[in-house]
Amino acid sequence: MAEKVVIIGSGPAGWTAAIYAARAEIQPLVYEGAPLQEHFDVGRGPLGQLAMTTEVENFPGFPSGDMSGYLDNAIDPELRQYMAPHMKHGVSGPELMELMRQQAKNFGTRIVGDDIVEVDFNVRPFRLKSREGETIEAHSVIVATGARANYLGLPSEAKFKNRGVSACAVCDGALPRFRGTPCIVVGGGDSAVEEADYMAKFASTVYLVHRRDELRASKIMAERAEKNPKIEIVWNSVIEEVLGDDENGVTGARIKNVVEDSTKVLEASGFFLGIGHTPNTDFLEGKLEMNDKKYLKWTVPFRTNTSVEGVFAAGDVADDNYRQAVTAAGSGCMAALDAERYLAAQGQH
């Protein structure tokens, strides 16, 4: 029999959609992704990007405090035993995602640890094919595969991820380690300037490192960066190595001036990437309408409908603006409600 709804993805959007769908008794089936190293290397492993972060201070409902007992009680012991020790500082990204997963599972969500790699939306029910070769039929689909941050690809950068290296200033910038110290932001577009402008609220100095002699950002954003006394633009420069140690994490970066062919070291406690994101939509190319950045398009105002009736999109896979856990969770709720109403109209619920 065809599934009523298949949810592809397992970040905040996917699990929220699963919680709502399960409580509505439409028996969601979640493909949470295969736990492959190649996925983790590019930031698209199961449980989404939050599973690769540390403290989460901006998700409502988790103030700072010791949650050890609650985590031990709430999460399946078979999973809990493999989790890192609780840091007694509110909730971490991995903890939050395991709590969401457990909540969806508590309401009867079925979970498969595999990827959906092919889709056929030209037939009804829809046909989906997994990496392991299974074919699944579904009356509705919620795509919640997220978007992965773009990194430079330096070994030193990977070494210090979550220890000073971040791709989201709004997510991490207010953490204590970045306050009152110099930070580095890499990039020259609007995203990088936004990151630098945000970090200027907390850091003593923000070095905005750009490979050219002119920012690619819009004129108003470029002027904002150039006029901010706490932002120092480092022109014609690229990152050669992120510097740090095991005790302190990031301590700076070695940069190269591509015009003068010289190098220097910038001391910094934080290293932020502002070079964009890539939505995880490769397997949907030609199947659903996308914008010029390959994000899925919502085709009905204030709804999660895509260009195919019965297929909905939630979270960062359709959001190239906010990209926050709470907005992803909100759109996951919307997608589940949209799918439920669609199924009811089709006589499937």
N, C-alpha and C positions, 0 to 999 in steps of 0.2 A: 504494500500500500504506500501511496505517496505521503510524505510528511506534510503536516499543515504548514510549518514554518521551519526553515533552516537558517540559522544565524552563522555567518562566516566571520570569525574574529573573536578575540577574547580580551579586549581592553575594557575600559569603563563603559563604552557604548554597548559592546556585545553582551556583557554580563547584566547591565541594566535592562537591555531588551529582553534577555532571557528571564530575568526575575518577573517582569511585567507579563510576558507571554505565558510563563508557567502558572502564575497566579490567575491568569485568564483561562487556564485549562486548554491551551492550544498546543500542549506537549512539544515545546521547542527542542530542536536538536542543534547543539552548538559544535561546530568544527573549530576547535581552539588553536589549531596550528600544530605542526610537527616540531618537536623539540630538537631541531637540528642546529649544529654549531654554525652553519652558514647563515641561518636566520638570526641567531644571537649576534653574530659579528656585524650585521648591518642594522641591528636594532629593530627586528621585526619578529622576535620570538613570541611564544605563547605568553599571555597575560599583558601584552602590549609594552609600551615604553616605560610605564610606571614600574614594571618589574625590574627595571635596570636603574632605578633611582634610589636615593636614600630617604631622607626626611621629606614628608609631605605636610606642609604647614597651611596650605590654602584650600584643602577639601573640607567643606563644612562638617562639623560634628566630631572632629578629632582634635581637641585641644591638647596641649602638652600634658603628658602624664604617663604613668606606668600602666601599660595595658597587658602585662605579662599574663595575668590570670585569665583575662577575657580571651586572649588569643589561644591559650591552652584549652579553654572550654569551648570556644566557638568553632575552631578549625579541626577537621578530621585528624586524629592523632597520626595516621599514616602519612599525612602531608606535613603536619606540624613538626615532626621529628627531623625533617630535612631543611627547615627554615633557619635562617640566621638568628642568633639570639636577639631578643627585643632590646632596643637601645634606650627604652624608658623616656622617650621624647615624642609623645603623641604616636603617630602611625608612620611607618615607612611605606614606600611604594609597593614592594613585594607583599607586605602584610595587608595593605588595603586591597590589592588585587586578589589575594587568597581569600579574604573575607567576602568580597563580591562573588567570587566563584562558589564558595561554600553556600552563600545565601541562595544563589540560583539553583544549586544542587539540592538544597533542602526542600525546594518547592517542586522537585521532580524533573529538573532539566537534565537531559541526557547529553553527555560530553564525549566527543571523539578527538583524540590527539593526532589529528592529521590535517593536511592542507586540502582545500579545494583548488584544483589547478585548471579545470575547464568548466565552462558553463554553456548550456544551450537554452536561451530564452525564447527561441522561436517555436517551441513546442509547449503544450500544456498537458500534464504538469511539467514544470521546468525539469531539466536534467542537469545534474552536477556530477563531476567526476573528481575523485580524490587522488592524491599522490600515489596511494597504494593500489589504485585501480578500481575502487568501488564506484558504482554508479548509484546515485541517489535521486529520487524524484521528489519534487516539492511543489506545493500549491502556492507558496509565497517564500520569498528570500529576503533576509536583512543582511546587507553588506556592512560590516564594521571592522574592516581590515586595517584601518588607521593609516598613518603616514610616518615615515621614518626620517629623522633628522639627517641632514647631509654633514659629513665630517671630512676633514682633509685627507684622512687615510694614513696619518703618521703613526708608527708604532708607539711613540711616546705619548701621543694623544690618547690612544686606546688604553695605555697603562694607567692613566690618571682619570679616566672617566669616573664621575661621581666622587672624585677626590680633588675637585677644583675645576675639572673640565665639564662643561655643560653646554647644551644646545638650547637652553630655555632660561633666559634671565628672569622672566616673570615667575617661572616655577621655582627657581633656586636663588635668585639674587638677594633675597632678604635674609638668607642664612647668616649666622654670626661670623663665619669665616671670611665673608666678603666685606663686612662692614669696616669702614675706616682704613681700608688697604687698597693698593692699586689693583686694577683688573684689566684684562685684555679682551677686546671684542674683535673678531675677525670678520671682514666683509665690507662691502661698499654700497649695498642696496638699502632699500627701505627697512628690511628686516634687521640688518646690522645696526642701522642708526637708531631704530626703536630699542634694540637691546642695549646699545650704548647709553641712550637717553635714560632708560630705566635704571641701569646700573649706576648712573651718576647720582642717583638719590642715596646710594649706600656707600659706594667706593670713594676713596680719597681722590683718585685719578682714574680715568678710563682711557686706555690707549686703544684707539680705533685703527687697526692695522688693515691697510688696503693696498692691493697690488698695483694700482694705477695712481695717476696724479689728479684724478677728479672722481668724486663719488658718483655712483650710478643711481643713487637715490633721487627721488623727486626733488625739485628745487626747494620746496618749503622744508622738507626733511633734511636736506643737505645744509641749509642755512641754520637750522636748529642745532645741528651737530657742531658746525663751525663757530657758532656764537656761544655755545655752552662752555663756561670757563673750566669745567671739570673734565671736558673731553679734549684729548690731545690726539689729533689725527696723524698717524705715521704713514706717510705717502710712499708709493713705489716699493712696497715691502711685502715679503712673504714669510711665512713661518717655516723655519728649518727644524726646530725641535721644541717640544714642550719640556720644561725643566721642572724637577721636583725630587722628592725623596719619600721614602716609606712613612716617615714620621709626620711630615707636614703636608704631603700631597703636592699640589702645584706650588712652585715658588717663582716661576717666571717663564720666559720663552726666549729662545735665540731667534732673531729675525735677520733676514738678508735684504738689503737694499738692492733691487734689481737694476737700478741705473748706475749706482756708484760701485756695485759689486763689493759691498762691505757688509760686515755683520756686527750686531751688537746684542746685548742681553737686556731685556726689560724685566724688572722684578715685579711680580704680581702674585696674588693669592688665588686669582680666578682666571679661567680661560674659556671664553664664551664664543660659540660658533654662531654666526649670523648669516649663513650662506644657504638658507632655505631648507625645505623639506621635500621629500618625494613620496607621494601617495602610493599605497600598495594596491595598485589597480592594473598591473601588467596583464593578469589573467582575464581582465574585463575589456581589454582593447577591442574596439569594434562591436562590443556587446551592449554597452551602455553609453549614453552621452556624457562627455567630459568637457571641462573647460580647457584652456590652453596650457594649464599646469598639470593636467591629467587627474584633477580631482573630479569626483562624480558630481553631476549637476542635480540639484533639487528642482524638479520641473513644475511643482505646484507651490505657490507662495505659502510660507509657514507650515509646510508639510514635508515629509521625508521621501515623497515619491520620486522615483527616477524616471528615465525615459521609457521604461518597460513597466506596464501595469502589473502590479503584484510584486515588484522588486523595490525595496526601500534601502536607503543609505543612512547610516548613523555614525557620528563621531568624526574624527579627523580625516577620514577618507573623503568626506564631503565638505570639509571646513578648512579653508586655507587662510583663515583670519584669526580665530581665537586659539584653537588647538590647546584647550585646557581640559583637565580631567572632568571638571564639573559640567562644562558645556557638552562634552562627549556623552556623559551619563544622561544629561537632559535629553539629548537627541536620541539616545537609545530608548528612553521611555516613549518618546514621540513615535519612533519607528514601530515599536511593539503595538502601540495603540492604533497606528495606521494599518498595520498588518492585520490586527484583529478585526477592524471594521471592514477591511477588504475581504477577508475570509467570510465574514458574516454576509456580506453582499453577494458573495459567490455561492452561498449555501454550504460552506465548508466548516462553519462554526455555529 
